[in-house]
């Protein structure tokens, strides 16, 4: 890729649903390291960095040989990424959440490519919306126009029939776009729906990359076993073995 794109992985220790989850072992290795490993494996980033406000996460990342940046408190992951990227002088950045230890590699490359091609936009990801997820409020839905740009992000589907996709919370943006985001106050709709992208929707285009392979994130302690099973299967496939 001619234009340098970096990956910043935000991670915070405090979480109401799963405190300390960046350090939870996934097949014996802290999850934050698994996610950083995954970003490196994509092979499309000039650098891979962790942004955190917790010294325990910072030390774990640095001791593993990765670069970590200590940030102040942040309202959202994008605010944390913006602070870290500014400290490092990075322009084009993909924000990969720290709880994505099995993120799809092709998806990461497609996001990086889309950002390099359209640096004035935000870039995010859409996947098919399964029937069983249509009424699930924890699954964010996105409506997309004919040019593959986001029109709306919601949690509860409206009664009228419209084409919705599942939103995958990977973001990519330039320094200018991040600075714009960080300078804006949280909108009431952003706070109501707990969706940071609503702060920028309508102010800057959000280009959506399509992904058919839905990666599994770790949101709750019960997700750990599921992600470990996926990781073991992936490793077995790479080694030409079967489980």
FENLIN-V207224 format. One record per residue. RES is the residue in three letters. PSI is psi in degrees with one decimal (none if undefined). D_FIRST is the distance of its C-alpha to the first C-alpha in Angstrom with 2 decimals. Layout:
RES,PSI,D_FIRST ; RES,PSI,D_FIRST
//
This chain:
UNK,125.1,0.00 ; UNK,-38.5,3.80 ; UNK,131.7,5.61 ; UNK,126.8,6.93 ; UNK,133.5,8.29 ; UNK,162.2,11.45 ; UNK,125.4,14.00 ; UNK,125.9,17.67 ; UNK,107.3,20.37 ; UNK,142.2,23.68 ; UNK,128.9,26.87 ; UNK,146.7,30.50 ; UNK,-41.5,33.56 ; UNK,132.1,35.99 ; UNK,130.2,35.90 ; UNK,-32.9,38.92 ; UNK,-24.7,38.17 ; UNK,76.1,36.79 ; UNK,136.7,37.36 ; UNK,14.6,35.35 ; UNK,-26.4,33.02 ; UNK,-23.4,29.92 ; UNK,1.3,32.10 ; UNK,136.3,33.64 ; UNK,131.4,33.22 ; UNK,107.2,31.14 ; UNK,44.4,32.37 ; UNK,-1.4,33.46 ; UNK,132.4,30.33 ; UNK,139.5,30.02 ; UNK,-39.4,27.97 ; UNK,-35.3,25.78 ; UNK,-36.6,24.76 ; UNK,-40.5,24.16 ; UNK,-41.4,21.77 ; UNK,-40.2,19.91 ; UNK,-41.7,19.89 ; UNK,-41.1,18.39 ; UNK,-40.8,15.45 ; UNK,-41.1,14.82 ; UNK,-24.6,15.35 ; UNK,-31.1,12.54 ; UNK,14.2,10.20 ; UNK,3.4,7.29 ; UNK,139.1,8.89 ; UNK,-34.0,9.49 ; UNK,155.7,13.10 ; UNK,125.7,15.52 ; UNK,147.1,18.79 ; UNK,134.8,22.03 ; UNK,119.6,23.98 ; UNK,156.3,27.67 ; UNK,11.1,31.13 ; UNK,127.0,32.89 ; UNK,-28.3,33.68 ; UNK,-43.1,34.08 ; UNK,-43.0,30.51 ; UNK,-48.2,29.33 ; UNK,-40.3,31.32 ; UNK,-44.0,30.23 ; UNK,-47.0,26.52 ; UNK,-40.1,27.14 ; UNK,-22.6,29.51 ; UNK,-2.5,26.94 ; UNK,2.6,24.64 ; UNK,165.9,22.24 ; UNK,134.2,22.07 ; UNK,148.8,24.21 ; UNK,127.3,25.16 ; UNK,129.6,28.62 ; UNK,170.4,28.96 ; UNK,-175.4,32.07 ; UNK,146.5,33.28 ; UNK,140.9,30.99 ; UNK,-38.5,32.03 ; UNK,168.4,28.81 ; UNK,-36.7,25.65 ; UNK,-35.7,23.74 ; UNK,-40.2,26.29 ; UNK,-43.9,25.75 ; UNK,-40.6,21.95 ; UNK,-44.0,22.52 ; UNK,-45.0,24.96 ; UNK,-44.1,22.89 ; UNK,-36.0,19.73 ; UNK,-40.7,22.10 ; UNK,-34.0,23.70 ; UNK,-5.6,20.49 ; UNK,35.1,19.27 ; UNK,145.0,16.03 ; UNK,-82.2,14.68 ; UNK,122.6,12.23 ; UNK,137.0,13.63 ; UNK,128.2,14.15 ; UNK,104.9,17.85 ; UNK,116.7,18.72 ; UNK,145.5,22.51 ; UNK,-10.2,24.16 ; UNK,29.7,26.21 ; UNK,63.3,23.44 ; UNK,-9.6,23.74 ; UNK,33.9,22.89 ; UNK,142.2,20.09 ; UNK,126.5,18.48 ; UNK,-41.1,15.25 ; UNK,-37.6,14.04 ; UNK,-44.3,15.05 ; UNK,-41.4,13.01 ; UNK,-39.3,9.75 ; UNK,-38.6,11.17 ; UNK,-45.2,12.09 ; UNK,-41.3,8.85 ; UNK,-43.6,7.49 ; UNK,-38.3,10.96 ; UNK,-42.0,11.04 ; UNK,-34.5,8.24 ; UNK,-29.9,10.27 ; UNK,64.6,13.54 ; UNK,-14.3,13.69 ; UNK,-7.3,17.46 ; UNK,159.7,18.07 ; UNK,156.8,18.39 ; UNK,137.2,16.66 ; UNK,-169.2,18.68 ; UNK,140.3,19.63 ; UNK,140.0,22.62 ; UNK,163.8,24.31 ; UNK,142.9,27.61 ; UNK,114.4,30.65 ; UNK,149.2,33.20 ; UNK,-38.3,36.85 ; UNK,-12.4,37.84 ; UNK,-3.5,35.43 ; UNK,-34.9,36.62 ; UNK,6.2,39.36 ; UNK,117.9,37.62 ; UNK,-19.7,37.16 ; UNK,-13.5,34.66 ; UNK,118.2,32.25 ; UNK,137.2,30.58 ; UNK,146.8,30.42 ; UNK,138.4,28.28 ; UNK,137.5,29.23 ; UNK,141.2,26.60 ; UNK,-175.9,27.24 ; UNK,-13.9,26.51 ; UNK,13.6,23.21 ; UNK,37.8,21.90 ; UNK,145.2,22.73 ; UNK,140.6,25.08 ; UNK,-38.2,28.74 ; UNK,147.5,30.43 ; UNK,128.1,30.16 ; UNK,168.6,33.39 ; UNK,-40.1,34.96 ; UNK,122.1,38.18 ; UNK,139.6,37.96 ; UNK,162.8,40.26 ; UNK,-30.4,43.07 ; UNK,142.7,41.92 ; UNK,122.7,39.73 ; UNK,160.5,36.09 ; UNK,115.2,32.84 ; UNK,148.2,31.28 ; UNK,163.2,28.29 ; UNK,129.9,27.84 ; UNK,129.6,25.61 ; UNK,124.6,23.33 ; UNK,54.7,23.10 ; UNK,131.6,19.41 ; UNK,152.8,18.40 ; UNK,141.6,15.44 ; UNK,160.4,16.11 ; UNK,170.7,15.79 ; UNK,-41.3,18.39 ; UNK,-44.0,20.54 ; UNK,-39.4,20.68 ; UNK,-41.4,21.55 ; UNK,-39.0,24.17 ; UNK,-46.9,25.65 ; UNK,-48.0,25.93 ; UNK,-25.6,27.48 ; UNK,-15.3,29.92 ; UNK,142.8,31.30 ; UNK,155.6,34.20 ; UNK,132.1,34.07 ; UNK,159.3,35.41 ; UNK,-36.8,38.38 ; UNK,-38.3,36.54 ; UNK,-45.4,33.71 ; UNK,-38.7,36.42 ; UNK,-43.8,38.46 ; UNK,-7.2,35.74 ; UNK,50.7,33.86 ; UNK,104.3,30.54 ; UNK,-29.2,28.52 ; UNK,-18.9,26.38 ; UNK,-18.0,29.66 ; UNK,-29.0,29.71 ; UNK,-18.0,26.94 ; UNK,128.3,27.61 ; UNK,-16.2,29.08 ; UNK,-29.1,27.90 ; UNK,140.5,24.17 ; UNK,144.0,22.50 ; UNK,102.9,21.24 ; UNK,129.4,18.75 ; UNK,125.9,19.46 ; UNK,134.1,17.22 ; UNK,137.9,19.59 ; UNK,127.5,19.97 ; UNK,-17.3,22.92 ; UNK,108.8,22.82 ; UNK,114.0,24.48 ; UNK,158.0,23.96 ; UNK,124.3,27.07 ; UNK,163.4,27.33 ; UNK,99.5,30.20 ; UNK,-32.2,32.33 ; UNK,158.5,35.74 ; UNK,-32.7,37.27 ; UNK,-15.3,37.98 ; UNK,-17.2,34.26 ; UNK,-47.6,33.86 ; UNK,-40.1,35.61 ; UNK,-44.3,33.62 ; UNK,-37.2,30.25 ; UNK,-38.7,31.68 ; UNK,-41.2,32.69 ; UNK,-44.0,29.23 ; UNK,-43.2,27.73 ; UNK,-38.7,30.46 ; UNK,-40.3,29.85 ; UNK,-44.0,26.12 ; UNK,-36.7,27.00 ; UNK,-40.7,29.77 ; UNK,-38.7,27.57 ; UNK,-32.6,25.16 ; UNK,1.3,28.30 ; UNK,24.2,29.76 ; UNK,169.2,32.68 ; UNK,147.6,34.34 ; UNK,none,35.79
//
